[in-house]
C-alpha cells in the first residue's frame, strides 16, 4: 500500500512539475505586456480537463466504426495517426478561438497567440501524461514507469505545447493582420500545420517499436518545430520593442512619460532593474506601482499601434485618453 501511494505521489509530481515549469517559461517569454492571470489559468485548465474529456469521447466514438470497417490493426493505426491529431488539435484550438472572439483586445499579436496556445497544450499534455504514467505503473512496474516518464516529459515533453502554439500563432497573426483575407486564412492554415506535425509524430511513434529509426523523425520534427517557435518568439520580441519605442516617442512631448521612463519602458532588462531598485529602496508597493506604470505604457503603445488600422477611431481614442490620464495619475503617485 505504501509503495502504491509513493508511485501515485511521484506520478503527480512527474505530471504537474514539468507542466508548471514549461508554463512559467512560456509566460516569461511574454515580456512587455503580460496576459491576465485569469485568462492564462482558464486556458491551461481547458487543456487539462474539458479538452481531454471531449477528445476521449470523440476519439472513442470515431474508433468504433474504424475498427468495424478496417479491422483491429488498421483501425487503430488510422485512429492514432489521423483521427487523434485532428480531434485533439481542433478541441484544443477551440479554446484559442474563443479567446480570439471574446477577448480580442488581449491578443495583440503572434507572441500572445503562441503563449495561449502553448498553455492549453501544456494543460492537455499534463493530464494525458498522468493517464499514461498510471497505466505504465500498473502494466510494467517501476522500470517501465521511469522509461515512460523520461520519454514523455523530457524527449517529447513540449509536444502538445508545440502543436497548440502553432494554432495560437495563426490566431495571433490574424489579430494584427493588415487585410481581411489574411486574418481569415491564417487560423485554418495554422490548424492544418499543427495537425500535420502531430500526425507525423504519432505515425513515427507507432512505427518506432518495430523499426527504431522513426523515433529520429519524431525528434527532428518536434524539436525542429520548437526551434521555429523559438525564432518566432525572438522576432516577436523585437517587433514589440520597436512598437513601444515608436508609439511612445511622441508621448514625451505630451508630458505623458518622462525621457527616463520612456527609455526604461523600451527595455525588458531595464524594467527589471528599475523595479528591483524601487523594491530595495522604497519597498514592494513602490515596485508594484512602477511595474504597473510600465504595463500601462506598453498597453498605450499597443493601443496606438492597433488604432492605425481602424477606420472608426472614436472608441480607440477614448481608450487612449483614459490610459494617458491613468499613467499621469500613477506617475504623480510614484513621485510622491
C-alpha positions in Angstrom: 0.0 0.0 0.0 2.8 2.4 0.9 4.5 1.6 -2.4 1.3 2.4 -4.3 1.0 5.8 -2.5 4.6 6.5 -3.3 4.1 5.8 -7.0 1.0 7.9 -7.2 2.8 10.8 -5.5 5.7 10.5 -7.9 3.3 10.3 -10.8 1.6 13.5 -9.7 5.0 15.2 -9.4 6.1 14.0 -12.8 2.9 15.3 -14.4 2.4 18.6 -12.6 6.0 19.6 -12.2 7.0 19.8 -15.9 3.7 21.4 -16.9 4.3 24.2 -14.4 7.9 24.7 -15.4 7.0 24.8 -19.1 4.1 27.1 -18.4 6.3 29.6 -16.4 8.9 29.6 -19.2 6.4 30.4 -21.9 4.9 33.1 -19.6 8.3 34.6 -19.2 8.6 34.9 -22.9 5.7 37.4 -22.9 7.9 40.2 -21.8 6.3 43.6 -22.5 2.6 43.1 -21.9 1.8 40.2 -19.6 -1.5 38.5 -20.3 -4.1 38.4 -17.4 -3.5 35.5 -15.0 -7.2 34.6 -15.1 -7.2 34.1 -18.9 -3.9 32.1 -18.7 -5.4 29.9 -15.9 -8.6 29.3 -17.8 -6.7 28.4 -21.0 -4.5 25.9 -19.1 -7.5 24.3 -17.3 -9.3 24.0 -20.6 -6.5 21.9 -22.0 -6.2 19.9 -18.8 -9.8 18.9 -18.3 -12.5 19.7 -20.9 -10.2 19.2 -23.9 -9.1 15.8 -22.6 -12.6 14.7 -21.9 -14.0 15.9 -25.3 -11.1 14.3 -27.1 -11.5 11.0 -25.4 -15.3 10.9 -26.2 -14.8 11.9 -29.8 -11.9 9.5 -30.4 -13.7 6.5 -28.8 -16.8 7.3 -30.9 -14.8 7.5 -34.1 -12.7 4.5 -33.4 -15.7 2.1 -33.2 -16.6 2.4 -36.9 -13.0 2.4 -37.9 -12.3 -0.9 -36.2 -15.5 -2.3 -37.7 -14.6 -1.3 -41.2 -10.8 -1.7 -41.3 -10.2 -4.3 -38.6 -8.2 -4.1 -35.4 -4.7 -3.2 -36.6 -5.6 -0.8 -39.5 -8.4 0.8 -37.4 -6.0 1.5 -34.5 -3.4 2.9 -36.9 -5.8 5.2 -38.6 -7.3 6.3 -35.2 -3.9 7.1 -33.7 -2.3 8.7 -36.8 -5.3 10.6 -38.4 -8.3 10.8 -36.0 -6.4 11.7 -32.8 -4.3 14.6 -34.3 -7.4 16.1 -35.9 -9.7 15.8 -32.8 -7.1 16.9 -30.3 -5.9 19.9 -32.2 -9.4 21.1 -33.0 -10.6 20.7 -29.4 -7.5 22.5 -28.0 -7.7 25.1 -30.7 -11.3 25.8 -29.8 -10.2 27.5 -26.6 -7.9 29.8 -28.5 -10.7 30.6 -30.9 -13.0 31.5 -28.0 -10.3 33.8 -26.6 -9.8 35.4 -30.0 -13.5 36.1 -30.3 -14.3 37.1 -26.7 -11.1 38.8 -25.5 -9.8 40.2 -28.8 -8.2 43.2 -27.0 -5.9 40.8 -25.0 -4.5 39.2 -28.1 -2.1 41.8 -29.5 -0.1 39.7 -31.9 1.8 36.5 -32.6 3.5 36.3 -29.2 0.2 36.4 -27.3 -1.2 33.7 -29.6 1.8 31.4 -29.0 1.5 31.9 -25.2 -2.2 31.0 -25.1 -1.7 28.1 -27.5 1.3 26.7 -25.6 -0.6 26.9 -22.3 -3.6 25.0 -23.5 -1.2 22.4 -24.9 0.7 22.0 -21.6 -2.5 21.6 -19.8 -3.6 18.8 -22.2 -0.2 17.2 -22.0 -0.2 17.2 -18.2 -3.5 15.2 -18.0 -2.6 12.9 -20.8 0.8 12.2 -19.2 -1.0 11.3 -15.9 -3.1 8.7 -17.7 -0.1 7.2 -19.4 2.0 7.2 -16.3 -0.6 5.5 -14.2 -1.0 2.9 -17.0 2.7 2.3 -17.1 2.8 1.8 -13.4 0.1 -0.8 -13.5 1.4 -2.6 -16.6 5.1 -2.6 -16.2 6.2 -1.6 -12.8 8.9 0.9 -11.7 11.3 0.4 -14.6 8.7 0.8 -17.3 7.2 3.8 -15.4 10.6 5.5 -15.4 11.0 5.0 -19.1 7.6 6.4 -20.0 8.2 9.4 -17.7 11.5 10.2 -19.3 10.2 9.9 -22.9 7.0 11.9 -22.3 8.4 14.7 -20.1 12.0 15.1 -21.4 12.2 13.8 -25.0 8.7 14.8 -26.0 7.5 17.0 -23.1 6.9 20.1 -25.3 4.8 18.3 -27.9 1.3 19.4 -27.1 2.6 22.9 -26.3 4.2 23.0 -29.7 1.2 21.7 -31.6 -1.2 24.2 -30.0 1.2 27.1 -30.1 1.1 26.8 -33.9 -2.7 27.2 -33.8 -2.2 30.1 -31.4 0.3 31.7 -33.8 -2.3 31.6 -36.5 -4.9 33.4 -34.4 -2.3 35.8 -33.1 -1.3 36.8 -36.6 -5.0 37.2 -37.5 -5.4 39.7 -34.7 -3.0 42.1 -36.3 -3.2 41.1 -40.0 -3.4 44.2 -42.3 -6.1 42.6 -44.6 -9.2 40.6 -44.0 -8.2 37.6 -46.2 -5.0 37.1 -44.3 -6.9 37.3 -41.0 -9.4 34.6 -42.3 -6.7 32.4 -43.8 -4.1 32.3 -41.0 -6.0 30.2 -38.3 -7.1 27.3 -40.6 -3.6 27.1 -42.2 -2.1 27.1 -38.7 -4.5 24.4 -37.6 -3.6 22.3 -40.6 0.1 22.7 -39.9 -0.5 21.7 -36.3 -2.5 18.6 -37.3 0.2 17.6 -39.8 3.1 17.8 -37.3 1.0 15.9 -34.7 0.2 13.2 -37.2 3.9 12.8 -38.2 4.8 12.4 -34.6 2.1 9.8 -33.9 3.0 7.8 -37.1 6.7 7.8 -36.2 5.9 6.8 -32.6 3.7 3.9 -33.7 6.5 2.6 -36.0 9.4 3.0 -33.6 8.9 -0.3 -31.6 9.4 -2.3 -34.8 11.8 -0.1 -36.9 13.6 2.1 -34.3 14.6 4.8 -36.8 11.2 6.6 -36.9 12.0 8.0 -33.4 14.6 10.1 -35.2 11.9 11.6 -37.4 9.8 12.4 -34.3 12.7 14.1 -32.6 13.7 16.1 -35.6 10.1 17.1 -36.3 9.2 18.0 -32.8 12.4 19.8 -31.7 12.7 21.4 -35.1 9.2 22.8 -34.5 10.2 24.0 -31.1 13.2 25.8 -32.6 11.0 27.5 -35.2 8.6 28.7 -32.5 11.6 30.0 -30.5 12.7 32.0 -33.5 9.2 33.4 -33.9 9.2 34.5 -30.3 12.5 36.2 -30.6 11.3 38.1 -33.7 8.1 39.0 -31.9 10.2 40.5 -29.1 12.0 42.8 -31.5 8.7 43.8 -33.1 7.0 44.5 -29.7 10.1 46.5 -28.6 10.0 48.5 -31.8 6.3 49.2 -31.3 6.9 50.6 -27.8 9.8 52.8 -29.0 7.8 54.2 -31.9 4.5 54.7 -30.3 5.7 56.2 -27.1 8.2 58.7 -28.6 5.7 61.5 -29.0 4.3 60.9 -25.5 7.4 62.6 -24.1 6.4 65.8 -25.7 2.8 65.4 -24.5 4.1 65.0 -20.9 2.6 61.5 -20.6 6.0 60.0 -19.9 9.5 61.2 -19.0 12.5 60.6 -21.1 13.9 58.2 -18.5 10.7 56.1 -18.2 10.5 56.1 -22.0 13.9 54.5 -22.2 13.2 52.0 -19.4 9.8 51.0 -20.9 11.6 50.1 -24.2 13.9 47.6 -22.5 12.8 44.5 -20.6 16.0 44.3 -18.6 16.0 48.0 -17.7 12.4 47.5 -16.4 13.6 44.6 -14.2 16.5 46.7 -12.9 14.3 49.7 -12.2 11.7 47.6 -10.3 14.5 45.9 -8.3 15.9 49.3 -7.3 12.5 50.5 -6.3 11.9 47.4 -4.2 15.3 47.7 -2.4 14.9 51.5 -1.9 11.2 52.0 -1.2 9.6 48.6 -0.8 7.3 46.2 -2.5 4.4 48.7 -3.0 6.6 51.1 -4.9 8.0 48.4 -7.1 4.5 47.2 -7.9 3.4 50.7 -8.9 6.4 51.1 -11.1 5.6 47.7 -12.7 2.1 48.9 -13.3 3.4 52.1 -14.9 5.4 50.1 -17.5 2.5 47.9 -18.2 0.2 50.9 -18.8 2.8 52.4 -21.1 3.1 49.2 -23.1 -0.7 49.0 -23.3 -0.8 52.6 -24.6 1.8 51.8 -27.2 -0.1 48.7 -28.4 -3.5 50.6 -28.5 -2.0 53.4 -30.6 -0.4 50.8 -32.9 -3.7 49.0 -33.3 -5.6 52.2 -33.9 -3.6 52.9 -37.1 -5.5 50.2 -39.0 -9.0 51.2 -37.7 -11.4 53.5 -39.7 -13.6 54.5 -36.8 -11.1 55.8 -34.3 -13.5 57.2 -31.7 -13.6 54.3 -29.3 -9.9 53.7 -29.6 -9.1 57.4 -29.0 -11.3 57.4 -25.9 -9.4 54.4 -24.6 -6.0 56.1 -25.3 -7.2 59.2 -23.5 -8.1 57.1 -20.5 -4.7 55.4 -20.5 -2.9 58.7 -20.7 -4.8 60.0 -17.7 -4.2 56.8 -15.7 -0.5 57.0 -16.5 -0.2 60.6 -15.4 -2.0 59.8 -12.1 0.2 56.9 -11.4 3.4 58.9 -12.2 2.2 61.5 -9.7 1.6 58.9 -7.1 5.0 57.3 -7.7 6.8 60.7 -7.5 5.2 61.4 -4.1 
